[in-house]
């Protein structure tokens, strides 16, 4: 009973660490909705959509590699590995960020039908991504060491400060889209500096260039696969932006942002159980793996159903009644959480099994289908087509991954 109580306490602290910042954002959302116009949501939604494309490239799945190796190394090995990942998240990510920013800028300029100005919005969004690397590594360290209290304190503190910055730059100083992106940028700069100070002794650990190679070899299929994931979680906005109706696009982005809170909630739920899933797979504990996976998906299903039922009321409250036209979009995009939960459970399994290329194969095949089908959905059903295509994309990815796993297991049986 004592072990169950301690486990429950730890899980609740991890979950609370994500719940409190999200609840704070929900609390101020009506004020943000009052001071921002649909066009502002269109601007922020469009540029933030690129994050799903470039974040995996910039962070290079380095933290996933650390998570995988954690249970395979002794204490000294873990510290040595953390020092290597820490340094790569700073220097490697900085170089890649510059390259990605230039590439996106050239893409926008090559599409005259997209009339959003790159300056300053693109650069504000891009600067945030590499700054989050060592912060996320610190959270991963706390989680793997079961230091749930420290994890919660760091996450909640950041959430509180972020809420204050949003109120300051959107409500008190009505800078609208600019203010909405300025707050996150400033808070990431502050926490990047703090984590650097907290880990100042990490520079005493000596790493060599030869240690980077196995990290890159493991991570590159995950990076390519995750970047291709943009086409199931962001490509819709790139296509919808070309339709030219910024107001309706703004409503779509509002619906996406409201459903995004649900995504954060379910992602936090998934992240809470992720160490247990990794440990169960590494230790081949099938019973625990099945229980945790079903618990993770079952809770996600319950949350999604509740959201869909109460969606009109939620939108009315969170947007001060200004954006009720976003209800349909929010309901459809909420269903994405349900299907991508299944996909990410399967993905965690393949990664922990040491099969990162499965993720790559899945996303390459899936991306090809999405690139073909997304414009068809949009031309057929407009903005609702974009939402439906998002749901279909994760169903497709999950099915492809399952088929690959079945083929892999059959081949292993035949060879043995």
Residue pairs with C-beta under 8 A, 6 or more apart in sequence:
9 148
10 146
10 148
11 272
11 273
13 148
13 149
13 151
13 152
14 143
14 148
14 151
14 152
14 268
14 271
14 272
15 268
15 269
15 272
16 152
16 156
17 148
17 151
17 152
17 154
17 155
17 156
17 268
18 155
18 264
18 265
18 267
18 268
18 271
18 272
19 265
19 268
20 155
20 156
20 159
20 160
21 155
21 156
21 158
21 159
21 160
21 162
21 163
22 159
22 261
22 264
22 265
22 268
24 159
24 160
24 162
24 163
25 159
25 162
25 163
25 166
25 261
26 261
26 318
27 163
28 163
28 166
28 167
28 171
29 318
29 319
30 317
30 318
30 319
30 320
31 167
31 170
31 171
31 320
32 166
32 170
32 171
32 180
33 254
33 318
33 319
33 320
33 322
33 323
34 171
34 320
34 322
35 170
35 171
35 174
35 176
36 170
36 176
36 177
36 180
37 176
37 250
38 246
38 247
38 248
38 249
38 250
38 251
38 254
38 323
39 177
39 246
39 247
39 250
40 176
40 177
40 180
40 250
41 177
41 250
41 251
41 253
41 254
41 257
42 116
42 241
42 246
42 247
42 249
42 250
42 253
43 116
43 121
43 177
44 121
44 177
44 180
44 181
44 253
45 237
45 249
45 250
45 252
45 253
45 256
45 257
46 114
46 116
46 237
46 238
46 241
46 249
46 253
47 116
47 121
47 122
47 125
47 181
48 125
49 230
49 234
49 236
49 237
49 238
50 104
50 122
50 125
50 126
50 230
50 234
51 125
51 129
51 234
52 229
52 230
52 233
52 234
53 104
53 227
53 230
53 234
54 97
54 100
54 104
54 126
54 129
54 227
55 129
55 226
56 222
56 223
56 225
56 226
56 227
56 229
57 96
57 100
57 223
57 227
58 93
58 96
58 97
58 100
58 129
58 130
58 133
59 89
59 93
59 129
59 130
59 132
59 133
59 136
60 88
60 92
60 93
60 96
60 216
60 219
60 220
60 223
61 219
61 222
61 223
61 226
62 85
62 88
62 89
62 92
62 133
62 137
62 215
62 219
63 85
63 89
63 133
63 136
63 137
63 140
64 219
64 222
64 351
65 85
65 215
65 218
65 219
66 81
66 82
66 85
66 137
66 140
67 140
67 144
67 274
67 275
67 278
68 218
68 278
68 351
68 352
68 354
69 77
69 78
69 81
70 78
70 81
70 144
71 278
71 279
71 282
72 282
73 81
79 205
80 205
80 207
82 137
82 141
82 202
83 202
83 205
83 207
84 207
84 211
84 212
84 215
85 137
85 215
86 134
86 137
86 199
86 202
87 202
87 207
88 212
88 215
89 130
89 133
89 134
89 137
90 130
90 133
90 134
93 129
93 130
93 133
94 130
96 130
97 126
97 127
97 129
97 130
100 126
101 122
101 123
101 126
104 122
104 126
105 118
105 122
108 114
108 116
108 118
108 122
109 118
111 242
113 242
113 244
114 241
114 242
116 241
120 178
121 177
121 178
121 181
124 181
124 182
124 185
125 181
127 185
127 188
128 184
128 185
128 188
131 188
131 189
131 191
131 192
132 188
132 192
134 192
134 195
134 196
134 199
135 158
135 188
135 191
135 192
135 195
138 154
138 195
138 198
138 199
139 151
139 154
139 155
141 147
142 148
142 150
142 151
142 154
143 151
143 271
143 275
144 275
158 187
158 191
161 187
161 190
162 183
162 184
162 187
165 182
165 183
165 184
165 186
165 187
166 179
166 180
166 183
168 179
168 183
169 175
169 178
169 179
169 180
169 182
169 183
170 176
170 179
170 180
170 183
173 179
175 182
218 356
219 356
221 356
221 357
221 359
221 360
222 351
222 356
222 359
222 360
224 360
224 363
224 364
225 359
225 360
225 362
225 363
225 364
226 359
226 363
228 363
228 364
228 366
228 367
229 363
231 366
231 367
231 370
231 371
231 374
231 393
232 366
232 367
232 370
232 390
232 393
232 394
232 397
233 336
233 390
235 370
235 371
235 374
236 374
236 378
236 386
236 387
236 389
236 390
237 249
237 252
237 253
237 256
237 386
239 374
239 375
239 378
239 386
240 249
240 252
240 378
240 383
240 386
241 249
243 249
243 378
243 382
243 383
248 383
249 383
251 323
251 325
251 326
251 329
251 383
252 326
252 329
252 383
252 386
252 387
254 319
254 323
254 326
254 329
254 330
255 315
255 326
255 327
255 328
255 329
255 330
255 332
255 333
255 387
256 329
256 330
256 333
258 314
258 315
258 318
258 319
258 326
258 330
259 307
259 329
259 330
259 333
259 334
259 336
259 337
262 303
262 304
262 307
262 334
262 337
263 336
263 337
265 303
266 300
266 303
266 304
266 337
266 341
269 296
269 299
269 300
269 303
270 296
270 300
270 341
270 344
270 345
273 292
273 295
273 296
274 348
276 288
276 292
277 289
277 292
277 293
277 296
277 345
277 348
277 349
277 352
278 348
278 352
279 285
280 286
280 288
280 289
280 292
281 289
281 348
281 349
281 352
281 353
282 352
289 349
293 345
296 341
296 345
297 341
297 342
297 345
300 337
300 338
300 341
301 338
303 337
304 334
304 335
304 337
304 338
307 314
307 331
307 334
308 331
308 334
308 335
311 327
311 330
311 331
311 334
312 324
312 327
314 330
315 323
315 324
315 326
315 327
315 330
316 324
319 326
328 384
329 383
329 384
329 387
332 384
332 387
332 388
332 390
332 391
333 387
333 390
335 391
336 390
336 391
336 394
339 391
339 394
339 395
339 398
340 394
342 394
342 398
343 394
343 397
343 398
343 401
346 398
346 401
346 402
346 405
347 359
347 362
347 401
349 405
350 356
350 358
350 359
350 401
350 405
351 359
355 408
358 401
358 404
358 405
358 408
359 401
361 400
361 404
362 397
362 400
362 401
362 404
363 397
365 400
366 393
366 396
366 397
366 400
369 393
369 396
370 389
370 393
370 396
373 389
373 392
374 386
374 389
374 393
376 385
377 385
377 386
377 388
377 389
377 392
378 385
378 386
378 389
379 385
381 388
